[in-house]
């Protein structure tokens, strides 16, 4: 994309600052000379996951270890915020600050703000994307590490400086493709609907009384056990009753139009069954058994 000359100057300034360490100023830095920057619309999808085009540094490692350390990209992050305030003034109420003279203005458009920060970091030659929950910003200058930043307060103001730093992952934790992000698929009962007088055991036991319908869900999981957002893994799923076709029947869950939920109904036979779900090439199975 071609930038107007003024925008190119601002981007160049950002790029030069992004190589600094974590000791940069945490408050806005006034330019040496006034620079007029024409508003530059944030590219559509700027906050989406980094791809080969947006992140030439390469893929991340979903198994990276993350902890709080000393941030190395503080100056780059603050400079990206400064540039966004100058180039997209319509996103802010500069008359209202979280703290006097801090540059922590009220944000008027949350989505455009976060996507704008991503766009400015990418324009500076860094790799950047929004976190899986879309609430934070991930950024890296190499594949040896990546940092996560929370640049928006819960009350809707810019959060700046070291207070916005959250964690560092080594090696870099992003970008990853959706299939790489899914470590496993948890397929299990989550509830039962039983005839009067019939009690069901705890769902994790995988046992289905003959007098009950068992409600099963398949959940793609990350390596740390947290759910992979549906916006990442999509709506495609394959179900297969590998064993026990004469023991249970698999039917859609009538309570929800969710392809990741199924209902198991018994045929009256006491025996084992195996129900498997596959999402983006990863398979998880419920090894269950009907009981009297």
DRENMARSE-49948 format. One record per atom (N, C-alpha, C, O): residue in three letters; x, y, z. Coordinates in steps of 0.05 Angstrom, whole numbers, padded with zeros to 5 digits, always signed. Layout:
# residues N
alaXYZ/...
//
This chain:
# residues 292
unk+00017-00024+00000/unk+00000+00000+00000/unk+00018+00025+00000/unk+00037+00026+00015/unk+00012+00044-00016/unk+00027+00069-00017/unk+00017+00088+00005/unk-00007+00092+00008/unk+00036+00100+00020/unk+00030+00119+00040/unk+00035+00147+00029/unk+00053+00151+00013/unk+00019+00167+00037/unk+00026+00195+00031/unk+00053+00201+00043/unk+00061+00188+00062/unk+00067+00221+00031/unk+00094+00226+00040/unk+00095+00232+00070/unk+00113+00223+00084/unk+00075+00247+00081/unk+00075+00253+00109/unk+00073+00228+00125/unk+00086+00225+00146/unk+00055+00210+00117/unk+00052+00184+00131/unk+00077+00169+00131/unk+00084+00156+00151/unk+00092+00168+00108/unk+00117+00153+00106/unk+00137+00164+00126/unk+00152+00148+00138/unk+00138+00190+00130/unk+00156+00202+00149/unk+00150+00192+00177/unk+00167+00185+00192/unk+00123+00191+00183/unk+00116+00182+00210/unk+00122+00153+00214/unk+00131+00145+00235/unk+00117+00137+00193/unk+00123+00108+00195/unk+00153+00104+00199/unk+00161+00086+00214/unk+00169+00119+00184/unk+00198+00116+00187/unk+00207+00123+00215/unk+00224+00110+00226/unk+00194+00143+00227/unk+00201+00150+00254/unk+00194+00128+00273/unk+00210+00122+00291/unk+00171+00115+00268/unk+00163+00092+00285/unk+00183+00069+00282/unk+00190+00057+00302/unk+00191+00064+00258/unk+00209+00041+00253/unk+00235+00046+00267/unk+00247+00027+00278/unk+00245+00070+00268/unk+00271+00075+00280/unk+00269+00072+00310/unk+00289+00064+00323/unk+00246+00077+00322/unk+00244+00075+00350/unk+00238+00046+00359/unk+00244+00039+00382/unk+00227+00030+00341/unk+00219+00003+00349/unk+00242-00015+00356/unk+00238-00036+00368/unk+00266-00008+00348/unk+00289-00025+00353/unk+00301-00020+00381/unk+00320-00034+00388/unk+00291-00001+00396/unk+00302+00005+00421/unk+00294-00015+00442/unk+00278-00033+00437/unk+00306-00013+00466/unk+00300-00032+00488/unk+00276-00023+00503/unk+00260-00007+00494/unk+00273-00033+00528/unk+00250-00028+00544/unk+00252-00004+00562/unk+00235-00001+00580/unk+00272+00013+00558/unk+00276+00035+00576/unk+00265+00061+00564/unk+00271+00083+00574/unk+00249+00059+00543/unk+00239+00083+00530/unk+00218+00097+00547/unk+00209+00085+00566/unk+00212+00122+00540/unk+00192+00137+00556/unk+00165+00124+00554/unk+00157+00113+00533/unk+00149+00126+00576/unk+00123+00115+00576/unk+00101+00135+00572/unk+00077+00129+00572/unk+00109+00160+00567/unk+00090+00181+00561/unk+00095+00192+00533/unk+00117+00188+00523/unk+00075+00205+00521/unk+00079+00214+00493/unk+00103+00231+00489/unk+00110+00248+00506/unk+00116+00227+00467/unk+00141+00243+00461/unk+00134+00263+00439/unk+00125+00256+00418/unk+00139+00289+00445/unk+00133+00309+00425/unk+00153+00308+00402/unk+00177+00305+00408/unk+00144+00311+00378/unk+00163+00311+00355/unk+00181+00336+00356/unk+00173+00356+00366/unk+00205+00333+00344/unk+00223+00355+00343/unk+00212+00378+00328/unk+00214+00401+00335/unk+00198+00372+00305/unk+00185+00392+00289/unk+00157+00383+00283/unk+00153+00359+00281/unk+00138+00401+00281/unk+00110+00393+00275/unk+00109+00377+00249/unk+00120+00386+00229/unk+00095+00355+00250/unk+00091+00338+00227/unk+00061+00335+00222/unk+00047+00326+00240/unk+00051+00343+00199/unk+00023+00340+00193/unk+00019+00312+00180/unk+00030+00307+00159/unk+00004+00295+00193/unk+00000+00268+00183/unk-00029+00265+00174/unk-00048+00268+00190/unk-00033+00260+00148/unk-00060+00257+00138/unk-00072+00231+00149/unk-00058+00211+00150/unk-00098+00232+00157/unk-00111+00207+00167/unk-00108+00185+00146/unk-00114+00189+00123/unk-00100+00161+00156/unk-00097+00138+00139/unk-00115+00116+00149/unk-00110+00105+00170/unk-00136+00109+00134/unk-00155+00089+00143/unk-00141+00063+00151/unk-00123+00054+00136/unk-00150+00052+00173/unk-00139+00026+00181/unk-00147+00005+00161/unk-00170+00003+00155/unk-00128-00011+00151/unk-00135-00032+00132/unk-00155-00051+00143/unk-00154-00058+00167/unk-00174-00060+00127/unk-00194-00079+00135/unk-00181-00104+00145/unk-00163-00115+00131/unk-00189-00114+00169/unk-00178-00138+00179/unk-00150-00135+00191/unk-00136-00155+00194/unk-00142-00110+00197/unk-00115-00106+00207/unk-00109-00121+00232/unk-00086-00129+00237/unk-00129-00126+00249/unk-00125-00139+00274/unk-00127-00169+00272/unk-00123-00183+00292/unk-00133-00180+00248/unk-00135-00209+00245/unk-00108-00222+00249/unk-00087-00208+00251/unk-00108-00248+00251/unk-00083-00263+00256/unk-00062-00257+00235/unk-00068-00253+00212/unk-00037-00255+00244/unk-00015-00250+00226/unk-00012-00273+00207/unk-00015-00296+00215/unk-00006-00267+00182/unk-00003-00287+00161/unk+00025-00285+00150/unk+00041-00269+00159/unk+00030-00302+00129/unk+00056-00300+00116/unk+00061-00273+00104/unk+00084-00264+00103/unk+00040-00260+00095/unk+00043-00233+00083/unk+00048-00212+00104/unk+00065-00194+00100/unk+00034-00213+00127/unk+00037-00193+00147/unk+00060-00198+00166/unk+00068-00180+00181/unk+00070-00223+00167/unk+00092-00230+00185/unk+00113-00246+00171/unk+00113-00270+00172/unk+00131-00232+00157/unk+00152-00246+00142/unk+00172-00260+00160/unk+00189-00275+00151/unk+00171-00255+00187/unk+00190-00268+00205/unk+00185-00298+00209/unk+00202-00312+00219/unk+00161-00307+00200/unk+00155-00335+00203/unk+00136-00342+00225/unk+00126-00324+00240/unk+00129-00368+00228/unk+00109-00377+00246/unk+00119-00377+00275/unk+00144-00377+00280/unk+00100-00377+00293/unk+00106-00379+00322/unk+00103-00408+00331/unk+00098-00426+00316/unk+00107-00411+00357/unk+00106-00438+00370/unk+00084-00438+00391/unk+00086-00424+00411/unk+00062-00453+00386/unk+00040-00453+00406/unk+00048-00464+00433/unk+00034-00461+00452/unk+00071-00478+00434/unk+00080-00489+00459/unk+00100-00471+00473/unk+00113-00479+00493/unk+00103-00446+00464/unk+00122-00428+00476/unk+00115-00423+00506/unk+00092-00424+00513/unk+00136-00419+00522/unk+00132-00413+00550/unk+00129-00383+00554/unk+00146-00367+00544/unk+00109-00375+00569/unk+00103-00346+00572/unk+00104-00339+00602/unk+00095-00354+00619/unk+00116-00316+00607/unk+00119-00306+00635/unk+00124-00276+00634/unk+00130-00265+00613/unk+00122-00263+00657/unk+00127-00234+00659/unk+00157-00230+00660/unk+00170-00240+00678/unk+00167-00214+00642/unk+00196-00208+00641/unk+00199-00178+00636/unk+00180-00163+00641/unk+00222-00169+00627/unk+00226-00141+00621/unk+00219-00136+00592/unk+00231-00149+00574/unk+00200-00119+00586/unk+00192-00114+00558/unk+00214-00102+00542/unk+00229-00084+00552/unk+00217-00110+00517/unk+00237-00099+00499/unk+00225-00081+00477/unk+00240-00067+00464/unk+00199-00082+00474/unk+00186-00067+00453/unk+00168-00044+00463/unk+00149-00036+00450/unk+00175-00034+00487/unk+00160-00013+00499/unk+00160+00012+00482/unk+00139+00024+00478/unk+00183+00020+00472/unk+00185+00045+00456/unk+00168+00042+00430/unk+00154+00061+00423/unk+00170+00019+00417/unk+00155+00015+00393/unk+00125+00016+00398/unk+00110+00027+00382/unk+00116+00004+00420/unk+00088+00005+00426/unk+00078+00033+00432/unk+00057+00041+00421/unk+00092+00048+00448/unk+00084+00075+00455/unk+00084+00093+00430/unk+00067+00110+00426/unk+00104+00088+00412/unk+00105+00104+00388/unk+00082+00098+00369/unk+00072+00116+00356/unk+00074+00073+00368/unk+00051+00065+00352/unk+00026+00079+00362/unk+00009+00087+00346/unk+00024+00081+00388/unk+00001+00095+00399/unk+00001+00125+00393/unk-00019+00137+00385/unk+00025+00137+00395/unk+00027+00166+00388/unk+00019+00171+00359/unk+00005+00190+00354/unk+00029+00154+00341/unk+00023+00158+00313/unk-00007+00155+00308/unk-00019+00169+00292/unk-00020+00136+00322/unk-00049+00132+00318/unk-00065+00156+00328/unk-00084+00163+00315/unk-00057+00168+00350/unk-00071+00191+00360/unk-00068+00214+00340/unk-00088+00229+00336/unk-00045+00217+00328/unk-00041+00239+00308/unk-00056+00234+00282/unk-00068+00252+00271/unk-00055+00209+00273/unk-00066+00203+00246/unk-00096+00196+00246/unk-00109+00199+00225/unk-00107+00187+00269/unk-00135+00180+00271/unk-00149+00194+00294/unk-00158+00181+00312/unk-00149+00221+00294/unk-00160+00235+00317/unk-00189+00230+00322/unk-00199+00233+00345/unk-00204+00220+00302/unk-00232+00214+00306/unk-00237+00191+00324/unk-00260+00186+00332/unk-00216+00176+00330/unk-00219+00152+00348/unk-00218+00159+00377/unk-00222+00142+00394/unk-00212+00185+00383/unk-00206+00192+00411/unk-00221+00218+00420/unk-00227+00235+00403/unk-00226+00219+00445/unk-00234+00244+00458/unk-00210+00255+00473/unk-00205+00246+00496/unk-00195+00273+00461/unk-00171+00283+00473/unk-00175+00303+00496/unk-00157+00312+00509/unk-00201+00309+00500/unk-00207+00326+00523/unk-00211+00311+00549/unk-00215+00322+00570/unk-00211+00284+00547/unk-00215+00267+00570/unk-00192+00247+00572/unk-00187+00232+00554/unk-00177+00248+00594/unk-00154+00231+00598/unk-00157+00215+00624/unk-00169+00224+00643/unk-00145+00191+00624/unk-00145+00175+00649/unk-00127+00188+00670/unk-00131+00183+00694/unk-00107+00203+00661/unk-00090+00218+00680/unk-00081+00243+00666/unk-00075+00243+00642/unk-00079+00264+00680/unk-00072+00290+00668/unk-00045+00289+00654/unk-00025+00280+00665/unk-00045+00298+00629/unk-00020+00301+00613/unk-00006+00274+00608/unk+00018+00273+00605/unk-00021+00252+00608/unk-00009+00226+00603/unk-00014+00216+00574/unk-00001+00197+00566/unk-00031+00229+00559/unk-00038+00220+00532/unk-00055+00195+00532/unk-00058+00182+00512/unk-00066+00188+00555/unk-00083+00164+00557/unk-00112+00173+00553/unk-00128+00175+00572/unk-00119+00179+00528/unk-00144+00190+00521/unk-00166+00169+00520/unk-00162+00145+00519/unk-00191+00179+00522/unk-00214+00161+00519/unk-00216+00151+00490/unk-00213+00167+00471/unk-00220+00126+00487/unk-00223+00113+00461/unk-00252+00112+00453/unk-00269+00103+00468/unk-00259+00122+00430/unk-00286+00124+00420/unk-00294+00100+00403/unk-00318+00094+00401/unk-00275+00087+00391/unk-00281+00064+00374/unk-00261+00042+00381/unk-00238+00042+00371/unk-00269+00024+00398/unk-00251+00003+00408/unk-00238-00014+00386/unk-00214-00018+00386/unk-00255-00024+00368/unk-00245-00042+00347/unk-00225-00028+00329/unk-00204-00039+00323/unk-00232-00004+00320/unk-00215+00011+00302/unk-00189+00019+00316/unk-00168+00020+00303/unk-00190+00024+00342/unk-00167+00031+00357/unk-00147+00008+00358/unk-00124+00011+00352/unk-00156-00015+00366/unk-00139-00038+00369/unk-00128-00047+00341/unk-00104-00053+00339/unk-00145-00046+00321/unk-00135-00052+00294/unk-00115-00031+00284/unk-00096-00038+00270/unk-00119-00006+00292/unk-00100+00015+00284/unk-00073+00011+00297/unk-00053+00017+00284/unk-00072+00003+00322/unk-00047-00003+00335/unk-00032-00025+00320/unk-00008-00023+00315/unk-00047-00046+00313/unk-00035-00068+00298/unk-00023-00058+00271/unk-00001-00065+00264/unk-00039-00042+00257/unk-00031-00032+00231/unk-00005-00016+00233/unk+00013-00018+00216/unk-00003+00001+00254/unk+00021+00018+00257/unk+00046+00001+00264/unk+00067+00007+00254/unk+00042-00019+00280/unk+00064-00037+00287/unk+00074-00052+00262/unk+00098-00055+00258/unk+00055-00061+00246/unk+00063-00075+00222/unk+00077-00057+00202/unk+00096-00064+00189/unk+00067-00032+00200/unk+00080-00013+00182/unk+00108-00007+00191/unk+00125+00001+00174/unk+00114-00010+00216/unk+00141-00005+00226/unk+00160-00030+00222/unk+00183-00029+00230/unk+00149-00051+00209/unk+00166-00074+00204/unk+00164-00096+00225/unk+00179-00116+00223/unk+00147-00092+00245/unk+00143-00112+00265/unk+00120-00131+00257/unk+00104-00124+00241/unk+00119-00154+00270/unk+00096-00172+00267/unk+00077-00167+00290/unk+00086-00165+00313/unk+00052-00164+00284/unk+00032-00158+00305/unk+00005-00170+00298/unk-00002-00173+00274/unk-00009-00178+00318/unk-00037-00188+00315/unk-00051-00184+00342/unk-00038-00179+00362/unk-00078-00187+00341/unk-00093-00187+00366/unk-00093-00214+00378/unk-00092-00234+00364/unk-00094-00216+00405/unk-00094-00242+00418/unk-00120-00257+00411/unk-00138-00246+00399/unk-00121-00282+00419/unk-00143-00300+00411/unk-00170-00289+00422/unk-00190-00292+00408/unk-00169-00276+00445/unk-00194-00264+00456/unk-00199-00237+00444/unk-00219-00224+00452/unk-00182-00227+00426/unk-00185-00202+00412/unk-00182-00178+00431/unk-00189-00155+00423/unk-00173-00182+00456/unk-00172-00160+00475/unk-00144-00147+00477/unk-00142-00124+00486/unk-00123-00162+00469/unk-00096-00152+00473/unk-00081-00152+00446/unk-00091-00161+00426/unk-00057-00141+00447/unk-00040-00139+00424/unk-00015-00156+00428/unk-00002-00154+00448/unk-00009-00173+00408/unk+00016-00188+00407/unk+00035-00175+00387/unk+00026-00167+00366/unk+00061-00174+00394/unk+00080-00162+00376/unk+00107-00176+00379/unk+00114-00185+00400/unk+00122-00178+00356/unk+00149-00189+00357/unk+00166-00176+00336/unk+00157-00167+00316/unk+00192-00175+00342/unk+00212-00165+00324/unk+00230-00187+00313/unk+00246-00182+00296/unk+00227-00211+00325/unk+00242-00234+00316/unk+00226-00259+00325/unk+00206-00256+00339/unk+00236-00282+00318/unk+00222-00306+00327/unk+00233-00317+00354/unk+00223-00337+00364/unk+00252-00302+00366/unk+00262-00311+00392/unk+00243-00305+00415/unk+00244-00318+00436/unk+00226-00285+00411/unk+00207-00278+00432/unk+00184-00262+00420/unk+00186-00251+00399/unk+00162-00261+00435/unk+00140-00243+00428/unk+00129-00232+00454/unk+00132-00244+00476/unk+00116-00209+00452/unk+00106-00196+00476/unk+00075-00191+00473/unk+00065-00188+00451/unk+00062-00191+00496/unk+00033-00186+00495/unk+00027-00161+00512/unk+00038-00157+00534/unk+00010-00143+00500/unk+00005-00117+00512/unk-00025-00113+00515/unk-00040-00120+00497/unk-00033-00100+00536/unk-00061-00093+00541/unk-00063-00062+00540/unk-00058-00049+00560/unk-00069-00051+00517/unk-00067-00022+00512/unk-00094-00008+00515/unk-00097+00015+00507/unk-00114-00022+00526/unk-00141-00009+00529/unk-00151-00017+00557/unk-00153-00040+00564/unk-00158+00004+00573/unk-00168-00002+00600/unk-00197-00011+00599/unk-00210-00007+00579/unk-00206-00023+00620/unk-00234-00032+00621/unk-00254-00009+00620/unk-00277-00013+00613/unk-00245+00015+00628/unk-00262+00038+00627/unk-00260+00053+00601/unk-00272+00074+00597/unk-00244+00043+00582/unk-00244+00054+00555/unk-00223+00075+00549/unk-00228+00092+00531/unk-00201+00075+00563/unk-00179+00094+00558/unk-00155+00080+00547/unk-00151+00056+00552/unk-00138+00095+00533/unk-00112+00084+00525/unk-00096+00076+00550/unk-00096+00091+00570/unk-00084+00053+00550/unk-00065+00046+00571/unk-00037+00046+00559/unk-00032+00034+00538/unk-00019+00061+00572/unk+00008+00065+00561/unk+00030+00055+00579/unk+00025+00047+00602/unk+00054+00054+00568/unk+00078+00049+00583/unk+00079+00021+00594/unk+00066+00003+00584/unk+00096+00017+00614/unk+00101-00010+00625/unk+00076-00022+00638/unk+00074-00046+00641/unk+00057-00005+00645/unk+00032-00015+00656/unk+00016-00031+00636/unk-00001-00047+00643/unk+00021-00027+00610/unk+00006-00041+00590/unk+00019-00068+00582/unk+00007-00084+00568/unk+00043-00072+00591/unk+00057-00098+00585/unk+00046-00120+00602/unk+00040-00116+00626/unk+00042-00144+00590/unk+00031-00166+00604/unk+00050-00190+00606/unk+00054-00200+00628/unk+00062-00199+00584/unk+00079-00222+00585/unk+00096-00225+00560/unk+00091-00213+00540/unk+00117-00241+00563/unk+00135-00247+00542/unk+00135-00277+00538/unk+00136-00292+00557/unk+00134-00286+00512/unk+00134-00314+00506/unk+00160-00321+00491/unk+00168-00306+00473/unk+00174-00342+00499/unk+00199-00350+00486/unk+00197-00380+00478/unk+00193-00397+00495/unk+00200-00386+00452/unk+00203-00368+00429/unk+00176-00354+00424/unk+00158-00356+00440/unk+00175-00340+00402/unk+00150-00325+00395/unk+00127-00344+00393/unk+00129-00366+00383/unk+00104-00336+00404/unk+00081-00354+00405/unk+00062-00351+00381/unk+00043-00366+00379/unk+00067-00331+00364/unk+00050-00327+00341/unk+00067-00319+00317/unk+00091-00313+00320/unk+00056-00320+00292/unk+00029-00331+00286/unk+00029-00361+00283/unk+00050-00373+00277/unk+00006-00374+00287/unk+00003-00402+00282/unk-00022-00407+00266/unk-00041-00392+00268/unk-00022-00428+00251/unk-00046-00435+00236/unk-00065-00450+00255/unk-00057-00462+00275/unk-00091-00448+00249/unk-00111-00460+00267/unk-00106-00489+00273/unk-00108-00497+00296/unk-00099-00506+00253/unk-00094-00534+00260/unk-00071-00538+00280/unk-00071-00556+00296/unk-00050-00520+00279/unk-00028-00521+00297/unk-00036-00513+00325/unk-00024-00522+00345/unk-00056-00496+00327/unk-00064-00485+00353/unk-00080-00506+00368/unk-00081-00506+00393/unk-00094-00524+00354/unk-00110-00545+00368/unk-00091-00568+00376/unk-00080-00582+00360/unk-00088-00571+00403/unk-00071-00592+00413/unk-00087-00618+00414/unk-00076-00640+00409/unk-00112-00616+00421/unk-00129-00640+00423/unk-00158-00632+00423/unk-00165-00608+00426/unk-00176-00651+00419/unk-00205-00646+00420/unk-00216-00662+00443/unk-00215-00687+00443/unk-00227-00648+00462/unk-00240-00661+00485/unk-00269-00669+00478/unk-00285-00651+00473/unk-00275-00694+00477/unk-00301-00704+00471/unk-00312-00718+00495/unk-00301-00739+00504/unk-00334-00708+00507/unk-00343-00718+00532/unk-00373-00711+00537/unk-00384-00693+00525/unk-00385-00726+00555/unk-00412-00719+00565/unk-00410-00693+00580/unk-00391-00687+00594/unk-00431-00677+00577/unk-00433-00653+00595/unk-00459-00652+00610/unk-00461-00636+00629/unk-00479-00668+00603/unk-00504-00670+00618/unk-00520-00694+00609/unk-00514-00707+00589/unk-00541-00700+00625/unk-00559-00722+00619/unk-00588-00714+00623/unk-00594-00695+00637/unk-00605-00728+00609/unk-00634-00725+00613/unk-00645-00753+00617/unk-00645-00770+00599/unk-00655-00758+00641/unk-00662-00785+00649/unk-00691-00789+00656/unk-00705-00769+00663/unk-00701-00813+00654/unk-00728-00820+00662/unk-00730-00817+00692/unk-00710-00817+00707/unk-00755-00815+00702/unk-00760-00812+00731/unk-00748-00835+00746/unk-00751-00858+00738/unk-00734-00829+00767/unk-00722-00850+00784/unk-00695-00859+00775/unk-00682-00875+00789/unk-00685-00849+00752/unk-00658-00857+00743/unk-00638-00835+00748/unk-00643-00812+00741/unk-00616-00842+00761/unk-00595-00823+00767/unk-00571-00828+00749/unk-00563-00851+00745/unk-00560-00807+00739/unk-00536-00810+00722/unk-00511-00805+00738/unk-00511-00789+00756/unk-00489-00819+00732/unk-00463-00815+00745/unk-00451-00789+00735/unk-00461-00776+00717/unk-00430-00780+00748/unk-00416-00755+00739/unk-00408-00758+00709/unk-00398-00779+00702/unk-00412-00737+00693/unk-00405-00738+00665/unk-00377-00748+00658/unk-00374-00763+00639/unk-00356-00740+00674/unk-00329-00749+00667/unk-00325-00780+00667/unk-00306-00790+00655/unk-00343-00794+00680/unk-00340-00823+00681/unk-00346-00836+00654/unk-00338-00859+00649/unk-00360-00822+00636/unk-00366-00833+00610/unk-00386-00856+00610/unk-00387-00872+00591/unk-00403-00857+00631/unk-00423-00879+00633/unk-00451-00867+00627/unk-00458-00846+00636/unk-00466-00883+00612/unk-00493-00874+00604/unk-00514-00894+00613/unk-00515-00916+00601/unk-00530-00888+00633/unk-00552-00907+00641/unk-00572-00912+00619/unk-00577-00894+00602/unk-00583-00935+00618/unk-00602-00942+00597/unk-00626-00924+00597/unk-00639-00920+00576/unk-00633-00913+00620/unk-00656-00895+00622/unk-00650-00866+00617/unk-00667-00849+00624/unk-00627-00860+00605/unk-00620-00832+00601/unk-00611-00826+00572/unk-00602-00844+00558/unk-00614-00801+00564/unk-00601-00791+00540/unk-00576-00776+00550/unk-00577-00761+00570/unk-00554-00780+00536/unk-00529-00767+00543/unk-00522-00745+00523/unk-00521-00750+00499/unk-00516-00721+00534/unk-00509-00699+00517/unk-00479-00696+00516/unk-00465-00693+00536/unk-00468-00697+00491/unk-00439-00698+00487/unk-00431-00672+00472/unk-00445-00662+00455/unk-00407-00662+00480/unk-00396-00639+00466/unk-00367-00645+00459/unk-00353-00659+00473/unk-00358-00634+00436/unk-00330-00635+00427/unk-00318-00607+00428/unk-00329-00589+00417/unk-00296-00604+00443/unk-00284-00578+00447/unk-00255-00578+00439/unk-00239-00591+00452/unk-00247-00564+00417/unk-00219-00561+00411/unk-00204-00546+00433/unk-00213-00525+00442/unk-00181-00557+00441/unk-00166-00546+00463/unk-00138-00538+00455/unk-00126-00551+00438/unk-00128-00517+00468/unk-00100-00510+00465/unk-00083-00528+00483/unk-00094-00542+00500/unk-00057-00526+00480/unk-00039-00542+00496/unk-00042-00537+00526/unk-00039-00556+00542/unk-00048-00513+00533/unk-00052-00506+00562/unk-00079-00512+00572/unk-00085-00507+00596/unk-00096-00525+00556/unk-00122-00533+00565/unk-00145-00513+00561/unk-00168-00520+00566/unk-00138-00489+00551/unk-00159-00470+00546/unk-00172-00475+00519/unk-00160-00487+00501/unk-00197-00466+00516/unk-00212-00471+00491/unk-00200-00455+00468/unk-00191-00432+00472/unk-00200-00467+00445/unk-00193-00452+00420/unk-00219-00438+00412/unk-00239-00451+00408/unk-00218-00411+00409/unk-00243-00397+00401/unk-00255-00407+00375/unk-00241-00415+00357/unk-00281-00408+00374/unk-00295-00417+00350/unk-00288-00400+00326/unk-00289-00410+00303/unk-00281-00375+00330/unk-00273-00358+00308/unk-00248-00368+00295/unk-00242-00360+00272/unk-00232-00384+00309/unk-00207-00395+00299/unk-00212-00422+00286/unk-00203-00426+00263/unk-00226-00440+00299/unk-00229-00467+00288/unk-00252-00470+00269/unk-00253-00490+00255/unk-00270-00451+00268/unk-00293-00452+00249/unk-00315-00471+00259/unk-00316-00479+00282/unk-00333-00478+00240/unk-00357-00493+00247/unk-00356-00522+00236/unk-00376-00536+00239/unk-00334-00529+00223/unk-00333-00555+00211/unk-00324-00576+00231/unk-00304-00573+00245/unk-00339-00598+00233/unk-00332-00620+00251/unk-00343-00646+00239/unk-00364-00646+00227/unk-00328-00668+00243/unk-00336-00694+00234/unk-00341-00712+00258/unk-00323-00715+00275/unk-00364-00724+00260/unk-00371-00743+00281/unk-00370-00772+00270/unk-00378-00776+00247/unk-00360-00791+00286/unk-00360-00818+00277/unk-00364-00837+00301/unk-00349-00835+00321/unk-00384-00854+00300/unk-00388-00875+00320/unk-00372-00899+00311/unk-00381-00915+00295/unk-00348-00901+00322/unk-00329-00922+00313/unk-00336-00949+00324/unk-00331-00969+00311/unk-00347-00950+00348/unk-00355-00975+00360/unk-00382-00971+00374/unk-00387-00950+00384/unk-00398-00993+00375/unk-00423-00992+00391/unk-00446-00982+00375/unk-00464-00970+00386/unk-00447-00988+00349/unk-00470-00980+00333/unk-00496-00993+00342/unk-00518-00983+00336/unk-00493-01016+00355/unk-00517-01030+00366/unk-00522-01023+00395/unk-00540-01034+00408/unk-00506-01005+00406/unk-00508-00998+00434/unk-00521-00970+00438/unk-00537-00966+00456/unk-00513-00951+00421/unk-00524-00924+00423/unk-00530-00914+00394/unk-00519-00923+00374/unk-00547-00894+00393/unk-00553-00879+00369/unk-00544-00850+00373/unk-00548-00839+00395/unk-00533-00838+00352/unk-00523-00810+00354/unk-00543-00793+00338/unk-00548-00797+00315/unk-00555-00773+00352/unk-00574-00755+00340/unk-00567-00726+00346/unk-00552-00721+00366/unk-00576-00707+00331/unk-00571-00678+00337/unk-00582-00670+00363/unk-00602-00681+00373/unk-00569-00651+00376/unk-00579-00639+00401/unk-00602-00620+00394/unk-00597-00600+00382/unk-00627-00627+00402/unk-00650-00610+00395/unk-00650-00583+00409/unk-00665-00565+00401/unk-00634-00580+00431/unk-00635-00555+00446/unk-00618-00533+00434/unk-00623-00509+00439/unk-00598-00541+00418/unk-00580-00521+00407/unk-00575-00528+00377/unk-00573-00552+00371/unk-00572-00508+00361/unk-00564-00513+00333/unk-00534-00511+00332/unk-00522-00494+00318/unk-00520-00529+00347/unk-00491-00529+00349/unk-00480-00555+00339/unk-00485-00576+00352/unk-00465-00555+00317/unk-00454-00580+00307/unk-00434-00594+00325/unk-00427-00617+00321/unk-00425-00579+00345/unk-00406-00591+00364/unk-00419-00606+00387/unk-00405-00616+00405/unk-00445-00607+00387/unk-00460-00622+00408/unk-00476-00644+00394/unk-00487-00641+00373/unk-00477-00667+00408/unk-00493-00690+00399/unk-00507-00702+00423/unk-00500-00698+00446/unk-00528-00718+00417/unk-00542-00733+00437/unk-00539-00763+00432/unk-00542-00772+00410/unk-00532-00778+00453/unk-00530-00807+00452/unk-00555-00819+00465/unk-00561-00813+00488/unk-00568-00836+00450/unk-00592-00850+00461/unk-00586-00880+00461/unk-00576-00891+00441/unk-00592-00893+00482/unk-00586-00922+00485/unk-00606-00939+00469/unk-00629-00930+00464/unk-00597-00963+00462/unk-00615-00982+00448/unk-00625-01003+00467/unk-00641-01020+00459/unk-00616-01002+00492/unk-00625-01022+00511/unk-00603-01043+00517/unk-00607-01061+00534/unk-00581-01041+00503/unk-00559-01060+00506/unk-00537-01048+00524/unk-00530-01025+00522/unk-00527-01065+00543/unk-00505-01056+00560/unk-00479-01065+00548/unk-00473-01089+00545/unk-00463-01045+00540/unk-00437-01051+00527/unk-00422-01025+00523/unk-00432-01004+00531/unk-00398-01027+00511/unk-00382-01003+00506/unk-00387-00991+00479/unk-00399-01003+00461/unk-00379-00966+00476/unk-00381-00951+00451/unk-00358-00931+00449/unk-00347-00923+00470/unk-00352-00923+00425/unk-00331-00903+00420/unk-00342-00882+00401/unk-00347-00889+00377/unk-00345-00857+00410/unk-00354-00835+00393/unk-00332-00816+00390/unk-00320-00806+00410/unk-00324-00809+00365/unk-00302-00792+00359/unk-00310-00767+00344/unk-00329-00768+00329/unk-00296-00745+00349/unk-00301-00720+00335/unk-00274-00710+00324/unk-00254-00710+00338/unk-00274-00700+00299/unk-00250-00690+00287/unk-00254-00661+00278/unk-00273-00655+00264/unk-00235-00644+00287/unk-00235-00616+00279/unk-00208-00608+00268/unk-00188-00611+00282/unk-00207-00600+00243/unk-00183-00591+00230/unk-00160-00612+00233/unk-00137-00605+00238/unk-00168-00637+00230/unk-00148-00659+00230/unk-00142-00670+00257/unk-00127-00690+00259/unk-00152-00658+00279/unk-00147-00668+00306/unk-00172-00683+00316/unk-00194-00672+00313/unk-00168-00707+00327/unk-00190-00724+00335/unk-00190-00729+00364/unk-00168-00735+00376/unk-00213-00729+00377/unk-00216-00736+00405/unk-00240-00755+00407/unk-00260-00751+00394/unk-00238-00775+00424/unk-00258-00795+00426/unk-00269-00798+00455/unk-00254-00796+00474/unk-00295-00804+00457/unk-00308-00812+00482/unk-00309-00842+00483/unk-00324-00854+00467/unk-00294-00854+00500/unk-00295-00883+00504/unk-00315-00888+00527/unk-00307-00888+00550/unk-00340-00893+00520/unk-00361-00895+00540/unk-00372-00923+00542/unk-00364-00942+00529/unk-00392-00925+00560/unk-00405-00951+00565/unk-00433-00946+00576/unk-00437-00928+00592/unk-00452-00961+00566/unk-00479-00960+00577/unk-00480-00978+00602/unk-00466-00998+00604/unk-00496-00969+00621/unk-00499-00985+00646/unk-00529-00988+00652/unk-00545-00972+00643/unk-00536-01009+00668/unk-00564-01013+00675/unk-00577-00989+00689/unk-00600-00990+00696/
//
